[in-house]
Amino acid sequence: MSGLFALAGNQNSGKTTLFNRLTGSNQHVGNFPGVTVEKKEGRIKGIKDAVLVDLPGIYSLSPYTSEEVVTRDFILKEHPTGIINIVDATNLERNLYLSLQLMELGIPMVIALNMMDEVRASGNVIHVELLSQKLGIPIVPISAGKNEGIGDLSEVVKKMMTEQKALPKLDFCTGEVHRAIHSIAHIIDDQAKQAGYPLRFAATKMVEGDRPTMEALQIDENEEHIIEHIVEEMESRLHTDREAALADMRYGYIEALCNECVVKHQETHEQIRSEKIDRLLTHKYLGIPIFFGIMLVVFWLTFTVIGQPLQDLLGNVLERLTMLFSAFLQDIGVSEWLRSLIIDGACNGVSSVLSFLPIIVLLFFFLSLLEDSGYMARVAFVMDKLLRKIGLSGRSFVPMLIGFGCSVPAIMATRTLSSERDRKMTIVLTPFMSCSAKLPIYGMITMAFFPHHSGLVMFGIYVLGIIVAILSGLLLKGTLFRGEPIPFVMELPSYRIPSGKSVLLHMWEKAKDFIRKAFTIIFLAAIVIWFLQSFDLYLNPVSDASQSILAAIGSVIAPIFIPLGFNDWRASTALITGITAKETVVSTFSVLTGATTDLQLTTALQQIFTPLSSISFLVFTILYMPCVAAFAATRRELGSLKGALLTACYQTGAAYVTAMLVYQIGRLLIS
Amino acid sequence: MTLDQIKPGYRGTLSVVGGEGALRRHLLDMGLTPNTQVTVRKVAPMGDPIELFLRGYVLTLRKEDAAKIEVVGVEKV
């Protein structure tokens, strides 16, 4: 017999840690259909044929966020064998609010009462058996972080598979709400059965005025009228509205339950400790400097101290391997063009991207630490006001900041954002933060045109990127991402020491993701570029790069850039190759101009650009679509190729317009 | 008095939870229901959002949203 289990619970309840404990490292990460909400699946260790699906962290089953809708749909449509509801015992009241709603779905359920070690250590008591009796479902006290009680939980899950007992009906509603729910239940009995909805759940949703459920049940106008009448009567008797009435009823029930089952003397040590830590980390004056200090250390460690040597090492190893492989291919007499395809095209392309792996893995190591410790929520708290004006919340700040290092991990990091709208918008805006791979291009241009003002030019370019991001945010907020943003009502969880296993698994997941990208989309792109560079229009191999298809394409599109002040096939070709990786812009200029020294390159550039057009070229370069690796990340995180292409078009369009403005306004000023 | 006007270090009891749609539902779901006792703990460095303590946990929300919540019986903690 096989079983499908759903793991549901609040954010910050230790859900991911429990998921890792239950499944070990055999996990599969994907997306729920149609949305960019991550779906993790794994087999439960020690139980045959039991699959566990990690549902998103939510607080309620309301129909407002995609996470909540996904959870509802999954449970209603996939009919899991059982639900494992993880509940944070240090925060029982609010966690049980979701539990009550899950129980309405009528599916066998077990509560995994997490962080019981913290409750015990603080001297507080939860009478687990009494609580279990009252709710009518099994409750297993656990500590996912310390690996306690996981075996007991597995036993209960195993039992659920064989017994498949229906959930006893728990009637926790009282008075007027009770009357309304039961009256409505009579009316919609047939429709609920037909739609396969649990009656109790459906009736409650009718009282709440939940549109999606009404549509699913195909309530006709007449019935809707009667239901509305019942609910209005309930409202007038309670002197409150439907939503407040239900929330109030649930919390009222929970308060009474906790009064009976919980003996609380004081806050847990973790809660007291968190308050102390926050005195510093969210301090009025020190909070922001400390945040930037932490990010500086993260960047410094990632890009300089540990990352750079590792990147160089990996780069060297990959280069050696490529050379050995190349020699081997020559030895066995492989034809020259095939060797070039394998070595110059595939191997070099993939290894230049793969050498970024250490940086990405390291960044995610630090990010997991920040996220799992609870600090990321504080960052959102501290930085929220800054991002609100462009329609985002403080949560988006960290991915954007990482964008200054590398867009790929930045885009991948948006996955922790709790709102789909924010996530998409952040993905579109992040590449405007000038990444470190663009530095060589700044170096090249400033060397040739502004040797004495290189710092100023670079600073200006960075600021311009941020300004374009802000303007884009304002534009997108008013157009594509219109509609109400998800309110910024966020829990600040207690600080906890991250579990090493979770951090490592997270790193491994991101590394796998990146390696897969390197060997698929980036591999393909490298081969295409190689082909375009190595053959002419008649498919003859070329020795001079200026004869290649790529150069031909460059010449064709070059006039597009006339309004930007440059019309040179080498510039447009460099922009095309820059899509593989931004540093390539520099090497392409060297190859196409035949320059071997910096001085030669400078002279060549001075023939292609004027100082003003060099600026507009630079502006275009930092803003136009990011490299293929970032594009692949965008595609993955948006969950659609179309979305990624649109994003790239938007970015390139924004780059074009901005560069043109810079050039044209600059020309007016100069003349 | 509305929740956004309460100074850090003071607490009160919620009387009316206003707002509408997703925001209101979210406030209610997070436990900001009438008759709940809420302590204002902190204001973020840039003056917004605010940090609250209720039902044994810490919650943050923006002042403009807090302005939709009415509080009675405000006292120093």
Interface residues (C-beta under 8 A of the other chain):
Chain A: Y59 S60 S62 Y64 T65 T90 N91 L92 E93 R94 Y97 T240 E243 A244 A247 D248 Y251 K264 E267 Q271 S274 E275 D278 T282 H283 K284 Y285 G287 I288 A377 A380 F381 V382 D384 K385 L386 R388 E484 I486 P487 F488 V489 M490 E491 L492 P493
Chain B: V17 G21 A22 L23 R24 R25 H26 L27 L28 D29 M30 G31 T33 P34 T36 R41 K42 V43 A44 P45 M46 G47 D48 P49 E51 R55 G56 Y57 V58 L59 T60 L61 R62 D65
